[in-house]
Amino acid sequence: QSVLTQPPSVSGAPGQRVTISCTGSSSNFGAGYDVHWYQQLPGTAPKLLIFDNINRPSGVPDRFSGSKSGTSASLAIAGLQADDEADYYCQSYDSSLSLWVFGGGTKLTVL
Amino acid sequence: QVHLQESGPGLVKPSGTLSLTCDVSGGSVTSSNWWSWVRQSPGKGLEWIGNIYYSGSTKYNPSLKGRVTISVDRSKNQFSLNLRSVTAADTAVYYCAKLGGLYLDQWGQGTLVTVSS
């Protein structure tokens, strides 16, 4: 069971907007630690998608956006495209456990 | 930006030691960065293994119960992972990565290590 909780799957049609939630606790998000998001396309390594809650690395389209409030965070993907189909992971630091923690991952299916 | 490449045996016997190396190119392992190992069991999520600073300071996942050692070799511009007393549960794709802040901003392509006799 992951320290950060994500829905196992989400889906949406091309062009639609989907959100992926990530629920933490008082020892990670609630302690002020940021959320970061990764995209893992099939058969590839994870790639940083959002860092420090809301920031996109160079080259990541602005269709991807992040937010965090209290002990919850979310990733939004607007204008869904077929090649957005991937697994998405949230990540933070947990001060109680003293370790870097990941969510269990969410599989995005583009219908 | 740096490029990371994992290497090492793809098959390790139970109770043996898993040893992997991560070659760093396009940058120096002695730059002011933390370097990490992360693994992903087949069909499962990501698990942080540990970090090392260029100075040799380390942080490890307590769940690995003292079986893990991460080291850095400045002369070869690489860092390494040793995981002792492996079992089938340690079968996974192992990734090396660079920490930027508290997030992993560069990843290697990953290498599959199978624990089997």
Chai-1 contact restraints between the chains, C-beta under 6 A:
chainA,res_idxA,chainB,res_idxB,connection_type,confidence,min_distance_angstrom,max_distance_angstrom,comment,restraint_id
A,H36,B,Y103,contact,1.0,0.0,6.0,A-B,restraint_1
A,A45,B,Y95,contact,1.0,0.0,6.0,A-B,restraint_2
A,A45,B,W107,contact,1.0,0.0,6.0,A-B,restraint_3
A,A45,B,Q109,contact,1.0,0.0,6.0,A-B,restraint_4
A,A45,B,G110,contact,1.0,0.0,6.0,A-B,restraint_5
A,P46,B,W107,contact,1.0,0.0,6.0,A-B,restraint_6
A,L48,B,D105,contact,1.0,0.0,6.0,A-B,restraint_7
A,F51,B,Y103,contact,1.0,0.0,6.0,A-B,restraint_8
A,Y89,B,L46,contact,1.0,0.0,6.0,A-B,restraint_9
A,Y93,B,L102,contact,1.0,0.0,6.0,A-B,restraint_10
A,L99,B,W48,contact,1.0,0.0,6.0,A-B,restraint_11
A,L99,B,N61,contact,1.0,0.0,6.0,A-B,restraint_12
A,W100,B,W48,contact,1.0,0.0,6.0,A-B,restraint_13
A,F102,B,G45,contact,1.0,0.0,6.0,A-B,restraint_14
A,F102,B,L46,contact,1.0,0.0,6.0,A-B,restraint_15
A,G104,B,G45,contact,1.0,0.0,6.0,A-B,restraint_16
A,G105,B,G45,contact,1.0,0.0,6.0,A-B,restraint_17
